[in-house]
Amino acid sequence: MADEDDLSEKQKKEIAKWFLLNSPAGEIKYVAKDLRSVLNDDNAYNMAASEAFPLYNKSHLMCLQLPDRSGDVLISSFSELDENEYLDPRTAQVATVDHVKQVCTEVRPAADEELSSPYIEEYRNGSWRSIWNIEFKDEIQRLEIRGRLQVGAHYFEEGNVQLDAKHECEDSTIFQSPEDCAFSVANIIRHHETEYLTSLEAAYSNLPDTTFKDLRRKLPVTRTLFPWHNTLQFSLTRDITKELGIGK
């Protein structure tokens, strides 16, 4: 592996950016703090942070409190008006965001052209972390609904496990009044999200007996199968050495 001094500033920035973008949900600030100390190059770190934090905040659908405490603004590609400006349609305001600090620094009233039409606003419902697109099919009097769910989890207990799962689904409902449409769409979303989360829970219950073992190398360099049935009786220094026949 190349020595740190052999890396160019651009290479350091790209490496730092990768670590920041792959931080577990809600933990990018902790990763950034450690990364800055290890990198020991403020210029490379600042360039990486300025590129990574906006992407991370949008991909994780961060919610940041507005400066006047009138509510929260959702940081996403759908509400992005400019590089650091995001629309909050509930309060008809535009928030200026400091992505690295993850705070809203200013707020201003939204211009008419930045807001959705009053017709569309009548159909707005709920607040979901997944992304659902609703297409109005006036000619056939139906609403086409497409969802993209992304679930991230970071789990500690005698180990370090991360989950990054994605799922897409489609559905539809008949064109109704705004209130009835909101009720139907909410039920469709609830059905698909509950079904998907149930499948994740089932997968989690099988992790200790299946997935974790599959992550391990089938045979170590000694060509001897690891004795999973007896792992609780091992000590790292004595018993594993004896069982695998190494270190002699």
N, C-alpha and C positions, 0 to 999 in steps of 0.2 A: 504494500500500500504506500502511496506517495506520502512524503512528509508534508505537514500542513504548510510549511514555508514554500513548497513547490507548487501550491495551488494558486491560480490567478484569482484576482478579486471577483471576476465574473463566475468562476467555478465555485468559490466560496458562497457567493450570493445564491446560485442555483441550488446548492446543497442545503443551505439554510432555508430557502423557500420551500423545498420538498418537505423538510421536517415540519415546518409551520403548517403547510397545507394538509399534512397527514396527522395533525394533532387530533386526539380524541375530542368528541363533542364537548364544548364548553371549557376546554383545557389549553387553548392556544396561548393564553397569557403565561401559564406556568412553563410551557415548552419554550416560549420566547425568552423568558428570564434566564433559564438554564442555557439556552442556545447562545445568547449574547455573551455569557461568561466564557463558554467553551470556544466560541469563534474568535473572541479577542480582536475584532475588527469592526469598529462602529460603522464605517462606511458601507461595508458589505452587508452588515446586519440591517441597517436602515433601508438599503435598496431592497433587500429581501422582504422586510416587513411591509414596506409601502406597496409591494406587489401582492404579497400573500394574504394580508389581512382583509382587503376588500373581497377577494375571491372566497375566502373562508367564511366571512360574515354572511355573504349572499347565499352560499351553498348550504349553510346551516340555518338560514332563515332567522337570523338574530332579531330579537325585539329589544329596542332601546327606548328608554324613557325620554319623552320630549322635555325640553328645558323648562317649560311652564307647567310641567306636571299635569297636563291635560289628557295624557294618555301615552301610549307607546306607538312607535313607528316600526313597521316590519321592513327589515333590510333584505331585499330580494331584487332579482333582475326585473321583476314585473313592476315594482314600485320605483325603480331607479329612473330619475329624470336627467341627471348629470352624474359626473364622476363621484361627487360627494353629496348629492341631493336626492332625497327620497320622499315620495308623496304618502301622506297619511289620509286616505279618502274619508275616514270617519270624522275627522276634525277639519277637513279641507285645508290642511296646512302642509308646508314643505319643510323638512328638517335637513339641516346641514350636519354631516356626520364626520367625526374623527374616527376613521376605521381602526387605527392602531390602538387608541385609547378606548375604543368601543363606547363612545358617548356622543350624544347630540349636543352640538355647540350653539346652534342658532335655530330659529324657527320663523317662518314667514307665511302669510296667507297665500294659498295657491291661486294662480291665475285661472281664468275661465277655461283657457285652452288646455290646461294641465289636468283638468277634472274630467271624469266620465260624463256622458250625457245624462240628464235627469231620468230618462227612460231606463237606462241600464242600472242606475243607482237604486231604483225601486226594487230590483231583483237581488241586490247584494245581501248574503247571509253568513253568519258564523265566523270563526277564526281557527284555521287548521294548520298544523305544521307540515302536512303533506300538501302537494300541489294538485289542484283540480281545475281543469279547463272546461268551461261550459260554452257550447256553441249553440246559438239560437237558430233553429231551422224553421224560419217563418213559413216557408212554402209547404212543409209537411206537418207543421204545428207540433214539433217535437224539440226537446233539448237533448243534445248529444253531450255526454259527460265522459271525460277521460281523466284518469288519475295516475299520478306517479308518486309512489311512497318510497321514502328512504329512511331507514331506521339505523341509528348509530348508537352503540353502547360501549362503555369502557368499564371493565369489571376487575376488581382486585380481590383475591383471597388465595393466598399461597400461589399466586401466579399473576399474569398480566394478560388479559384477554380482551380483544376488541372485536366488535361486530359491525359490519357495514353491509346492510342488505337493501336491495332495491326490488320494487315490484310495480308493474303497470297493469291497469285494468280499464275497462270501458263499460258504459251503461247508457241508458236513455230514459226519458220520461215524457209524458205528454205536456203540451203547452197549456198552462193554466194561469190563474191570477198570480201576482207576485208572492202573496202569502202561501198559497197552495204549492207553488213551485219551490219555495224555500223549504217547506215541509218535506216534499218529495226528494229534493236534492240532499237534504240533511240525512234522510233515511238511507238513501243509496250510499252516501259516503260512510255512514255509520256501519252499514252492512259489510262493505268491502274492507274497511279498516279493521273491524272486529274479526272478520274471517282471516285476514292476513296476520294479525297479531296472534290469533289462536294458533295458526300454523307455526309461527315463530316460537311460541311457548312449547309446542310439542317438540320442535327441533332442539330447543334448549335442554329439555328433559333427557335427551339422548346424547348430549355432548360428552359426559364422562365416560360412557361405555363405547362410543363409536368415534366421534369426530376427533377428540383429543388423541386417541391412539393412532388414528390415521395420519395425524400431523407428524408423528415421530418416524424416524427412519426405521424401516422394517428390520434391518440387520445392521448392527454396528460394525466397526472395522474388524472385530473378532469373529464375525459371521455367526454370532450366537444370539438367539432370540432373547429379548428383554423379558424377564419373568414378571409380567404384570400382575399375576395372581398373588405375588408375595412382596409387593413394593413397600408396604408399611413396616416391614421388618428390617429394612436396609438402613445402614448409616452410610453417608457419602464416602467416608474414607476407608472403611474396612470391608463391609459386607458386599458392596457393589464390586469392589476390586476382586474379592474372592469369587463371587458368582460369575463374573465375566472372564475371570482368568487373566487379568491384565495387571501390570505393575510389578510383575515378578522379576 
